[in-house]
Amino acid sequence: MKLSDFDYTLPQELIAYHPVPDRVSSRLLVLDRTDGTVRHKHFRDLSEYIQPGDALILNDTRVIPARLHGKRASGGKVEMLLLRELGPARWEALLRPSVRVREGDEILIAEISKEEKFSAVAMNAPENGGARRLHFSPPAQFREMLARFGKIPLPPYIKRAVEIEDAFCYQTVFAKRDGAVAAPTAGLHFDEAYLEALKNSGVCIAHITLHVGYGTFQTLFEEDLKKQTLHEEYFQVEDSVIQLIQSTRAAGRKVFVCGTTALRALESCKMPDGALRASSGKTDIFIYPPYKITTADALITNFHMPRTSLMLLTSAFAGREHMLNAYELAIRRRYRFASFGDAMLIV
């Protein structure tokens, strides 16, 4: 298969730039991957499909306020987007404008008092607009300063100012472990009450961690998919989750995975013989048809942009033809696409 096999025309007005007020009120397109049948529901109807004894796997990563603004000694403004933690108070970041920040330049983020400031020093020279290494000062207070002066980084296709409510809306209600620069957006449809209701009904809920990187928004360019590489993301899947998946399957029940990020983490735990083992570290796994996904029986996801790794992963799970047909129908029915958009359940 080629990258162009996963292209489609998305009307710009269908991209959701704001979330719905009530998380569980999002629309839900249910796709049966065996025959391509589609049903139109709302997210609160998920309980019609996930039954007592089934497992629900969620990604508990938490989006950090990774967007910072500062200025150089000359007064020029600099925008920083943190990408990856390299060590204590040391990060890889995208700078804008990058070419005007030289190696060794200090970027002042906040002057707290005459004796105290929050700043970053560029540790490498710009290279074709690529990532830069930043050392923040004071290092011991970096987390506190980031929480105080950083902002939630919205997806690049959302062309509006960050609003106060974004700090809540672009975060899952079960987010726990800091490290993501983008939200695991399929999880945004859950609220506390709905999760509690599922739990009380007998659904077994477990958490994995995959710190979603900014590369999740990357449009792919290699027509030959075998030449394409993906960004690395840190993940952690504990043994209790593996045991839950195994016991759920042994009981004849289903494993529902929420989001491509959670599914990517689970598939990274597969051994060459297909067995699952608790794992942690960095993964750059690239999933596209005809890759066979075996860690999920059902997938909760959003509607993804064309020519992205997310679109390819969901196509590997549901089948390319079924996915493209479902997307065509979703466009005709005016579903909302992307991070703040509606949901899809693939069963």
N, C-alpha and C positions, 0 to 999 in steps of 0.2 A: 504493500500500500504506500501511497504518496501523501505528503502533507496536504496537497490540494484536494484530496479526497475528504477532508474534514473541514472544508470551507462552506460557508453559507452567508447569505446577506441578512444582516441584522439592522432593522430600522433604528436609527439613533433615538427616536422618541420612546422606544421600549426599554432603554437602559434606565434602571431605577437609580435616581440620584438621592433619594431620601427613603428611609425605612417606613414601613406601615406603622401606625401608632400602636397596634396590638400585634405582638409577634406571631401568635398562633392563628391570626386571621389571614395570613398569606395564602394565596392559592396553591394548590398541590396537584400537579399532573402525575398520575400514576401510570407507569409504563410496564407492561408485562413483557419481559424479554424473551419469553418462549414464542409468542406469536405477534408481538408488536401492538397488541390491544392497548388503547389509551382510555383512561377515565379522568374526569375532571372533578376535583375535590377541593377542600380547604385543609390547611395543615392540621387543624384540630381533628380531622378525620383520620389521622395516622393511626389512632387507636383501633380502627377497624381492621388494620392489617397486622399490627404488632400485638401478639397475644401473650397471655401469661406463660412464663417459662421461656419465652424468647429472650435473647440478649441484645442490648443496645450499647454500642461502643461509641464513646464521645472523645473528642480531642480537647483536653483541658488547658491548652496553651493560652497565655494571656498576652494581648497586644500591649506593647510598651509605648510610651509617648516618644516615638523615635524621630520625630521631626523637630529640628531645632533651628533657630535663627540667630545670627550673630553678625559681627562686622570686623573687618580687618583694621589695622592701625591707620590705614589711609582713609577709613570711613566707608569703604565699599561693603555693601551688604552681602552676606553669604547664607545660603540655605543648606542645611545638612540633613541627610536622611540616613540614620543608622541602619546598617545591613546585618552585621555579624559581629559578635563579641569575640575579641582576640585575647583578652586577659582583663585583669582589673582596670577599669576606666580606660580601656583600649578597645577601639572599635574600627571596623571597616565601614566606610560611609560613602555615599554619593554627595558631591558638593555641586552647588550651582550658584554662580559660575565657577567651574573647576579650574579653568586655565589661569584665572587671576590669583589663585591661591598657590603660592610657591612653597616648596619644601622649607620647613622651619617657621612659616608664618603662624602667628597666633591669631585666633579668632575669638573675640570677646563676645560671650553670650549674655552675661549679666554682671553688672557692677553692684554688688550687694552692699558694700560699704567702702570706705577709703582703704581698708586693709584687706578686704575680701572680694574675690571675683570668681566667676565661673567661666572657664575658657577652654579652648582646645588648640592643640598645636598640630599642624599637618606634618606628618613624618615622612612622606614620600612625594615625589614630584608628580604632576598630572600626566596621565598616559591615555591619550585618545578618549577622554571623557569617562575613564574607568573609575573604579572605586579607589578611595584614598584611605590611608591609615591615620587615625586621630588619637591623640593622647589627651585625656581630659584632666583638668585640675580645678579644685583639689580632688585627688583620687579617692580619698576616704569618704567623701560626701557625694560621690557621683550619682548614686541611686536617688538620693534625696533631691539633688539639683535637677536631675532628669525629670522626676515627678513634678517638680515645681515649675520648670521652664519649658519642658517638652510638650508637644502636641501629638495627638493621635494621627498617624499617617493614613489618610483616606486613599483608596485606589486611584491610580493616575487618570482614569477616565472620568472621575467625578470632578468637574470643573466648577467648584464653588468653594467658598471659604469654610474652614472647619467651624462647626457650631458647638456650643456647650454640650448639647445632648449627644453629640457624636461619641464622646468619651464613654457613654453608656450604651448607645445603640450599636456601636461597632465593636462590641465585646459580648461574648456569650455569657449567659448567667452562671455558667459553671466554670468559667475561666479561673485558673488557680496559679499556673506556673509562668512567670514572666519570661519572655524571650521572643515572641512573634512580632513581626513588623506588618503583618496582615492578618486579618481574622479568618478562622475556619468558618466560612460564612454559612454553611449548611446548618450549623448549630445556632445561628442567630434566631431561628424560627421558634426555638423552645423558650418558654418562660418557666419560672420556678414552680408554679402551680401545676402546669401540665406535666412536668417531669415527675413531680410528687405523685400525681394521679397515675402515671404509668408504673411507677415503682409500687404503689399500693395495689395495683391490679395484678402484680406478680411478674412484671418485666424486670429482668436483671440488668442493672446499669453499671457499666465499668468505664474507666477512663484510661486513655493512653495520652502521650504527649508527642506532638510534632510541632516545632517552632516554625511557623509558616514564614518563608522568606519573601522578599519583594519580587523575586523571580517568578512567583506564581502568576503574575500578571503578564509575563513575557509572551509576546507573539512569536511563534516559531518561524524559522526562515528556511531551514534545510528541507528541500523537497524530498530528498532521500532520508527517511526517518532513521536509518541506521547510522547516519553521520551526525545526528542531533545529540547533544549532551544537555543535561539539565543541571540546575543549581543544586548545591548540597543543602540539606536541612537536617538539624539535629532532631532525633527522635528517641523515645524511650517507651518500651512495652514491657510491663512487668509479668512475672510468671503467673500471677493470679488471673490476668486477662487471658493468657493462653489456656489455662485450666478451665476458665469459664467457657471459652469457645468450644473446647473439646467436650465438656460435659453437656453443653447445650445441644451440640450435634448428636451426642450419644443418646440423648433423651428424645431425639426426633424433632427438636425445635429449631428455630431459625436464628441466625446471627444478622442483626441489622447494624450496619456501619453508617455513622453519620459523617459524611464529608469525604472528599477525595484525599484530604490530608490524613485522616485516620486510616483510610484504606491503604494509602501509600506506606504508612508506617507498618501496618500489619503484613503487607506483602514483602516488606523488607526483612521480616522475621522468618521467612521461609528458607529452609535448608535445601540443598540440591535434591534431596529425596522427597521434597514436598512437605516434610514435617515442620511444625512451628516450634520456635524456641524463643524464649524471652531474650530481647536484644536491646541495645542502646548504642548510640553513636551517630554518625552522619550517613545519610542516604542520598544518592543521586539516581535512584531507580527511575527508569523511564518506561511507563506502561502504555502500550498502544496495541491495537489488534495486529496479529491474532493471539497476543498474550492471554493466557488463561488465569483469571482471578479465582482463587479458591478459598479465600479467608472470609468472604461475605456471602450471604444468601440474599440480602437486599441492601440497597444503597440509597441513602437520603442525600440529595445533592441540590445544587442550584442550576440555573441555566447559564452556561459558560460562553465566553467569547469564542468566535471562530479561530481556528488555527492555534489553539493553545493546548498545553499538555493536559489541562483539565478536561477539555473536550475529548481528547484522545483516550484518556483513562476511562471516562464514562462509556465511551464507545467500545472499549475492550470488554467492559462488563455487560453491556446491553446489546452489543452488535451495532456496527456502523449504520446499516440501513434503518434499523429501528430508531436509533438516536436521531438521525437526520429527518426521518418522517415525523417523529415526535416534536422536534424543533420547528419544523414547518407548520405543524398544527398549532403549536404554542404561539407562533408569530401571528397566525390568522386569528387566534383567540385573544390576542393582545395580553399575553402574560408579560410580567415584568422580569427583565433579565439582569444578570450580574449580581454583585455582592449584596445589595439591598433588595434584590428581586424576589420572585416567587420560588417555590421549591418543586423538586421532582422526586418521586419515589420509584425506584426501579426494583421490581420484584421478579 
